[in-house]
């Protein structure tokens, strides 16, 4: 058993959608979360920029002696995880675009993928699509404005609903029956997305539970899983303001005891 923390990072607060599932499934694990909100969004940055930002965060985690790093950002996974695995002797778990379950579950043969430009341009998305959805109509759509909404804590306002409607309209017109939220920020807009698709038979896929299942398996393989009651700690850092992060964390677990700090790397 390894009592060291699990490190989790994202371009901002979106990775809290993964943290939420992790704490639910692995309640005895302590975590340290870094939101690079000061440099958000990552989706429009070059691969070199995302690698450099990811390196800084991982160096911080190394100093904190984390036992595993979760790259809870689809864009950072696409751009940097190969580099990170080659250069750091720590297990890494990245985000999968969830094309596979969408392709397997579709009845109409038309699936929609919401993601950032960085994810769509990455090797992982293209390889996964080729492997699992070569005979499926895969409609891709950049969730323009979605990350900014979540970073502002603007999740269900009329403005948020208008942004969601504009982004989803092309996918709905195509007749999709699966909608993959391939950015960790997007699940926080679930209510606005659900309101827009209303009573349609579209299944919304959040990859986070599957990622946490992979985390658990990896911890078990390395004999690092904490499976008994221990004192857990939750630390949250941001390169920007911590206000939205604190609000989201307490909306997920109102009574949680956690530390929040701004920290530039």
URCORUR-V992055 format. One record per residue. N is the residue number from 0. SS is DSSP state (~ for helix, > for strand, _ for the rest). PSI is psi in radians with two decimals (* if undefined). BURIAL is I if it has 16 or more other ideal C-beta (glycine too) atoms within 10 Angstrom, else O. Layout:
n:N ss:SS psi:PSI burial:BURIAL
n:N ss:SS psi:PSI burial:BURIAL
This chain:
n:0 ss:_ psi:2.40 burial:O
n:1 ss:_ psi:2.00 burial:O
n:2 ss:_ psi:0.01 burial:O
n:3 ss:_ psi:2.77 burial:O
n:4 ss:_ psi:2.80 burial:I
n:5 ss:> psi:2.24 burial:I
n:6 ss:> psi:2.36 burial:I
n:7 ss:> psi:2.30 burial:I
n:8 ss:> psi:2.74 burial:I
n:9 ss:> psi:2.94 burial:I
n:10 ss:_ psi:-0.28 burial:I
n:11 ss:_ psi:-2.38 burial:I
n:12 ss:_ psi:-0.12 burial:I
n:13 ss:_ psi:-0.64 burial:I
n:14 ss:_ psi:-0.18 burial:I
n:15 ss:~ psi:-0.37 burial:I
n:16 ss:~ psi:-0.52 burial:I
n:17 ss:~ psi:-0.76 burial:I
n:18 ss:~ psi:-0.73 burial:I
n:19 ss:~ psi:-0.84 burial:I
n:20 ss:~ psi:-0.60 burial:I
n:21 ss:~ psi:-0.81 burial:I
n:22 ss:~ psi:-0.57 burial:I
n:23 ss:~ psi:-0.74 burial:O
n:24 ss:~ psi:-0.50 burial:O
n:25 ss:_ psi:1.25 burial:I
n:26 ss:_ psi:-0.22 burial:O
n:27 ss:_ psi:0.00 burial:O
n:28 ss:_ psi:2.38 burial:I
n:29 ss:_ psi:2.59 burial:I
n:30 ss:> psi:2.70 burial:I
n:31 ss:> psi:2.10 burial:I
n:32 ss:> psi:2.35 burial:I
n:33 ss:> psi:2.12 burial:I
n:34 ss:> psi:2.02 burial:I
n:35 ss:_ psi:0.92 burial:I
n:36 ss:~ psi:-0.45 burial:I
n:37 ss:~ psi:-0.35 burial:I
n:38 ss:~ psi:0.17 burial:I
n:39 ss:_ psi:2.47 burial:I
n:40 ss:_ psi:2.76 burial:I
n:41 ss:_ psi:-0.38 burial:I
n:42 ss:_ psi:-0.48 burial:I
n:43 ss:_ psi:0.07 burial:O
n:44 ss:_ psi:2.81 burial:I
n:45 ss:_ psi:2.84 burial:O
n:46 ss:~ psi:-0.71 burial:O
n:47 ss:~ psi:-0.71 burial:O
n:48 ss:~ psi:-0.78 burial:O
n:49 ss:~ psi:-0.68 burial:I
n:50 ss:~ psi:-0.79 burial:I
n:51 ss:~ psi:-0.76 burial:O
n:52 ss:~ psi:-0.72 burial:I
n:53 ss:~ psi:-0.67 burial:I
n:54 ss:~ psi:-0.78 burial:I
n:55 ss:~ psi:-0.74 burial:O
n:56 ss:~ psi:-0.75 burial:I
n:57 ss:~ psi:-0.65 burial:I
n:58 ss:~ psi:-0.69 burial:O
n:59 ss:~ psi:-0.79 burial:I
n:60 ss:~ psi:-0.65 burial:I
n:61 ss:~ psi:-0.75 burial:O
n:62 ss:~ psi:-0.52 burial:O
n:63 ss:_ psi:-0.02 burial:O
n:64 ss:_ psi:0.72 burial:O
n:65 ss:_ psi:2.70 burial:I
n:66 ss:_ psi:-0.22 burial:I
n:67 ss:> psi:2.54 burial:I
n:68 ss:> psi:2.25 burial:I
n:69 ss:> psi:2.02 burial:I
n:70 ss:> psi:1.50 burial:I
n:71 ss:_ psi:0.83 burial:I
n:72 ss:_ psi:2.09 burial:I
n:73 ss:~ psi:-0.69 burial:I
n:74 ss:~ psi:-0.79 burial:I
n:75 ss:~ psi:-0.62 burial:I
n:76 ss:~ psi:-0.85 burial:I
n:77 ss:~ psi:-0.70 burial:I
n:78 ss:~ psi:-0.58 burial:I
n:79 ss:~ psi:-0.27 burial:I
n:80 ss:~ psi:-0.58 burial:I
n:81 ss:~ psi:-0.79 burial:I
n:82 ss:~ psi:-0.80 burial:I
n:83 ss:~ psi:-0.76 burial:I
n:84 ss:~ psi:-0.56 burial:O
n:85 ss:~ psi:-0.39 burial:O
n:86 ss:~ psi:-0.10 burial:O
n:87 ss:_ psi:2.39 burial:O
n:88 ss:_ psi:1.00 burial:O
n:89 ss:_ psi:2.52 burial:I
n:90 ss:> psi:2.39 burial:I
n:91 ss:> psi:2.43 burial:I
n:92 ss:> psi:2.17 burial:I
n:93 ss:_ psi:3.14 burial:I
n:94 ss:_ psi:2.37 burial:I
n:95 ss:_ psi:2.50 burial:I
n:96 ss:_ psi:-0.13 burial:I
n:97 ss:_ psi:0.54 burial:I
n:98 ss:~ psi:-0.65 burial:I
n:99 ss:~ psi:-0.99 burial:I
n:100 ss:~ psi:-0.59 burial:I
n:101 ss:~ psi:-0.77 burial:I
n:102 ss:~ psi:-0.64 burial:I
n:103 ss:~ psi:-0.53 burial:O
n:104 ss:~ psi:-0.28 burial:O
n:105 ss:_ psi:2.40 burial:I
n:106 ss:_ psi:-0.46 burial:O
n:107 ss:_ psi:-0.20 burial:O
n:108 ss:_ psi:0.35 burial:O
n:109 ss:> psi:2.01 burial:I
n:110 ss:> psi:2.61 burial:I
n:111 ss:> psi:2.41 burial:I
n:112 ss:> psi:2.11 burial:I
n:113 ss:> psi:2.17 burial:I
n:114 ss:> psi:-3.09 burial:I
n:115 ss:_ psi:2.92 burial:I
n:116 ss:~ psi:-0.69 burial:I
n:117 ss:~ psi:-0.66 burial:I
n:118 ss:~ psi:-0.80 burial:I
n:119 ss:~ psi:-0.49 burial:I
n:120 ss:_ psi:-0.09 burial:O
n:121 ss:_ psi:2.73 burial:I
n:122 ss:~ psi:-0.74 burial:O
n:123 ss:~ psi:-0.81 burial:I
n:124 ss:~ psi:-0.80 burial:I
n:125 ss:~ psi:-0.68 burial:O
n:126 ss:~ psi:-0.73 burial:O
n:127 ss:~ psi:-0.73 burial:I
n:128 ss:~ psi:-0.75 burial:I
n:129 ss:~ psi:-0.67 burial:O
n:130 ss:~ psi:-0.76 burial:O
n:131 ss:~ psi:-0.27 burial:I
n:132 ss:_ psi:0.53 burial:I
n:133 ss:_ psi:-0.45 burial:O
n:134 ss:_ psi:0.28 burial:O
n:135 ss:_ psi:2.56 burial:I
n:136 ss:> psi:1.81 burial:O
n:137 ss:> psi:1.95 burial:I
n:138 ss:> psi:2.10 burial:I
n:139 ss:> psi:2.58 burial:I
n:140 ss:> psi:2.20 burial:I
n:141 ss:> psi:2.25 burial:I
n:142 ss:_ psi:1.13 burial:I
n:143 ss:_ psi:2.13 burial:O
n:144 ss:_ psi:-0.23 burial:I
n:145 ss:~ psi:-0.82 burial:I
n:146 ss:~ psi:-0.75 burial:I
n:147 ss:~ psi:-0.66 burial:O
n:148 ss:~ psi:-0.83 burial:I
n:149 ss:~ psi:-0.71 burial:I
n:150 ss:~ psi:-0.48 burial:I
n:151 ss:_ psi:-0.07 burial:O
n:152 ss:_ psi:0.36 burial:O
n:153 ss:_ psi:1.58 burial:I
n:154 ss:_ psi:-0.58 burial:I
n:155 ss:_ psi:0.29 burial:O
n:156 ss:_ psi:2.97 burial:O
n:157 ss:~ psi:-0.64 burial:O
n:158 ss:~ psi:-0.79 burial:O
n:159 ss:~ psi:-0.74 burial:I
n:160 ss:~ psi:-0.62 burial:I
n:161 ss:~ psi:-0.72 burial:O
n:162 ss:~ psi:-0.78 burial:I
n:163 ss:~ psi:-0.77 burial:I
n:164 ss:~ psi:-0.77 burial:O
n:165 ss:~ psi:-0.70 burial:O
n:166 ss:~ psi:-0.71 burial:I
n:167 ss:~ psi:-0.43 burial:I
n:168 ss:~ psi:-0.84 burial:O
n:169 ss:~ psi:-0.61 burial:O
n:170 ss:~ psi:-0.72 burial:I
n:171 ss:~ psi:-0.63 burial:I
n:172 ss:~ psi:-0.46 burial:O
n:173 ss:~ psi:-0.24 burial:O
n:174 ss:_ psi:0.57 burial:O
n:175 ss:_ psi:2.66 burial:I
n:176 ss:_ psi:0.04 burial:I
n:177 ss:> psi:2.36 burial:I
n:178 ss:> psi:1.95 burial:I
n:179 ss:> psi:2.20 burial:I
n:180 ss:> psi:1.51 burial:I
n:181 ss:_ psi:0.66 burial:I
n:182 ss:_ psi:2.33 burial:I
n:183 ss:_ psi:-0.31 burial:I
n:184 ss:_ psi:-0.61 burial:I
n:185 ss:~ psi:-0.60 burial:I
n:186 ss:~ psi:-0.41 burial:I
n:187 ss:~ psi:-0.23 burial:I
n:188 ss:~ psi:0.31 burial:I
n:189 ss:~ psi:-0.78 burial:O
n:190 ss:~ psi:-0.71 burial:O
n:191 ss:~ psi:-0.63 burial:I
n:192 ss:~ psi:-0.80 burial:I
n:193 ss:~ psi:-0.70 burial:O
n:194 ss:~ psi:-0.60 burial:O
n:195 ss:~ psi:-0.66 burial:I
n:196 ss:~ psi:-0.24 burial:I
n:197 ss:_ psi:-2.14 burial:O
n:198 ss:_ psi:0.28 burial:O
n:199 ss:_ psi:2.90 burial:O
n:200 ss:_ psi:0.41 burial:O
n:201 ss:_ psi:2.24 burial:I
n:202 ss:> psi:2.23 burial:I
n:203 ss:> psi:2.19 burial:I
n:204 ss:> psi:2.07 burial:I
n:205 ss:> psi:2.02 burial:I
n:206 ss:_ psi:-0.21 burial:I
n:207 ss:~ psi:-0.82 burial:I
n:208 ss:~ psi:-0.68 burial:O
n:209 ss:~ psi:-0.62 burial:I
n:210 ss:~ psi:-0.71 burial:I
n:211 ss:~ psi:-0.61 burial:I
n:212 ss:~ psi:-0.69 burial:O
n:213 ss:~ psi:-0.69 burial:O
n:214 ss:~ psi:-0.81 burial:I
n:215 ss:~ psi:-0.78 burial:I
n:216 ss:~ psi:-0.72 burial:O
n:217 ss:~ psi:-0.68 burial:I
n:218 ss:~ psi:-0.67 burial:I
n:219 ss:~ psi:-0.72 burial:O
n:220 ss:~ psi:-0.59 burial:O
n:221 ss:_ psi:0.19 burial:O
n:222 ss:_ psi:0.70 burial:O
n:223 ss:_ psi:0.00 burial:I
n:224 ss:_ psi:2.32 burial:I
n:225 ss:_ psi:2.00 burial:I
n:226 ss:_ psi:0.30 burial:O
n:227 ss:_ psi:2.85 burial:O
n:228 ss:_ psi:2.08 burial:O
n:229 ss:_ psi:2.89 burial:O
n:230 ss:_ psi:2.06 burial:O
n:231 ss:_ psi:2.61 burial:I
n:232 ss:_ psi:2.53 burial:O
n:233 ss:> psi:2.06 burial:I
n:234 ss:> psi:2.40 burial:I
n:235 ss:> psi:2.22 burial:I
n:236 ss:> psi:2.64 burial:I
n:237 ss:> psi:2.50 burial:I
n:238 ss:_ psi:-0.04 burial:I
n:239 ss:_ psi:-2.58 burial:I
n:240 ss:_ psi:2.63 burial:O
n:241 ss:_ psi:-0.01 burial:I
n:242 ss:~ psi:-0.89 burial:O
n:243 ss:~ psi:-0.72 burial:I
n:244 ss:~ psi:-0.80 burial:I
n:245 ss:~ psi:-0.73 burial:O
n:246 ss:~ psi:-0.75 burial:O
n:247 ss:~ psi:-0.74 burial:I
n:248 ss:~ psi:-0.78 burial:I
n:249 ss:~ psi:-0.36 burial:O
n:250 ss:~ psi:-0.48 burial:O
n:251 ss:~ psi:-0.87 burial:O
n:252 ss:_ psi:1.60 burial:O
n:253 ss:_ psi:-0.58 burial:O
n:254 ss:_ psi:0.19 burial:O
n:255 ss:_ psi:2.50 burial:O
n:256 ss:_ psi:2.07 burial:O
n:257 ss:_ psi:2.78 burial:I
n:258 ss:> psi:2.37 burial:O
n:259 ss:> psi:2.29 burial:I
n:260 ss:> psi:2.55 burial:O
n:261 ss:> psi:2.42 burial:O
n:262 ss:_ psi:2.04 burial:O
n:263 ss:_ psi:2.43 burial:O
n:264 ss:_ psi:* burial:O
